[in-house]
Amino acid sequence: MKHTKHIKQKHAQLKIGESILVLIIFFILLTMGLVFYAKVQTHLTKQDNDEFNAKRSIDMALAIKFLPELQCTVQATEEFDCIDIAKLLIFSEVLKNKPVYQRYYAQLFPNAKITIKQAFASEGPLISKEGILMFDNKYVNEEQAGSLNILFFPVTLYDSLTDSNCFGFIELEVYG
């Protein structure tokens, strides 16, 4: 009788050991599954974030091209893909000196730097080689800035004083 009690006790200890081993393996597999799931979610979130930033950059680029403050007008008709240099110079000066306008355009173009540059002119340069800084609202702290999307898109630059056109481009830097 003592012998069967001892055998039952060893058998119970073995069952407890098996149960503990099964639980340890279960928790190891559960932890590995959670780590894998977190990695996949992080990758998908980064992909979605990159896609969102690209779409946001394109939306900003289109908004810049069609700003009525900068578009060329000939006899009350707006020209397509044309920026009036005189309007651009006045616009950039107003933005530098008026905080109200700075806040408005900071909401329209968050974390962006916009520069208009001349690419080619038959009569010579109409604007400086560095271009005209239209707007600069980028992050001060580069560690917080995240990714950088830079877009270049062509425009016609019109000088109303000399009544001449030249080719240029808009450089849009968007920090995501």
C-alpha positions, -999 to 999 in steps of 0.1 A, spaced: 0 0 0 28 23 9 44 14 -24 13 23 -45 10 56 -26 46 64 -35 41 55 -71 10 76 -73 29 105 -57 57 102 -83 31 100 -111 14 132 -98 48 150 -96 55 139 -132 21 152 -144 28 186 -126 62 188 -143 47 181 -177 20 207 -171 47 233 -161 68 224 -192 37 228 -215 29 262 -199 65 274 -203 65 264 -240 31 280 -244 43 313 -230 75 312 -251 54 307 -283 30 334 -272 59 359 -266 74 351 -300 40 356 -317 36 390 -300 71 401 -310 64 390 -346 31 408 -346 46 440 -332 74 440 -359 48 435 -386 26 463 -373 56 487 -370 66 480 -406 30 485 -418 27 517 -398 59 530 -413 47 522 -448 14 539 -442 32 569 -428 56 572 -458 26 569 -481 7 596 -462 38 619 -463 41 614 -501 5 623 -507 8 653 -484 38 665 -504 20 662 -537 -10 680 -523 13 709 -511 30 710 -545 -4 714 -562 -14 741 -538 17 760 -545 13 758 -583 -23 772 -580 -18 799 -554 -37 829 -568 -12 852 -550 15 841 -574 -1 832 -607 5 852 -638 -25 871 -653 -28 884 -688 -59 905 -694 -76 891 -663 -69 855 -675 -47 832 -654 -18 815 -671 -12 778 -665 20 769 -646 32 804 -644 45 824 -615 49 862 -617 83 872 -603 71 906 -591 42 890 -572 66 864 -558 90 890 -545 62 910 -528 46 878 -514 79 866 -498 84 901 -482 49 902 -468 54 867 -454 86 878 -437 71 908 -421 35 898 -412 31 871 -385 -6 867 -393 2 855 -429 31 834 -416 6 815 -393 -19 811 -422 7 797 -446 23 776 -418 -11 758 -415 -13 755 -453 23 742 -457 33 725 -424 70 716 -420 79 727 -455 105 749 -472 95 763 -506 121 779 -529 116 792 -564 147 788 -587 154 798 -622 166 770 -645 171 788 -679 166 822 -694 175 834 -728 181 870 -717 200 862 -685 191 856 -649 159 872 -637 164 860 -601 195 851 -580 212 817 -584 200 807 -549 165 814 -559 138 831 -539 129 816 -506 91 818 -506 84 801 -473 103 783 -447 84 764 -419 107 734 -414 116 719 -381 143 735 -361 153 703 -344 165 678 -371 161 648 -347 123 655 -346 121 662 -383 117 626 -395 119 618 -432 125 644 -459 106 645 -492 120 668 -518 99 676 -549 110 696 -579 84 707 -605 87 730 -634 70 764 -639 73 793 -661 86 825 -645 72 857 -659 89 891 -654 63 918 -659 89 946 -659 107 932 -690 77 913 -703 99 881 -706 95 845 -696 120 820 -684 120 784 -672 122 777 -635 112 752 -609 97 750 -575 117 731 -549 95 718 -521 111 702 -490 86 685 -468 97 671 -434 75 642 -423 
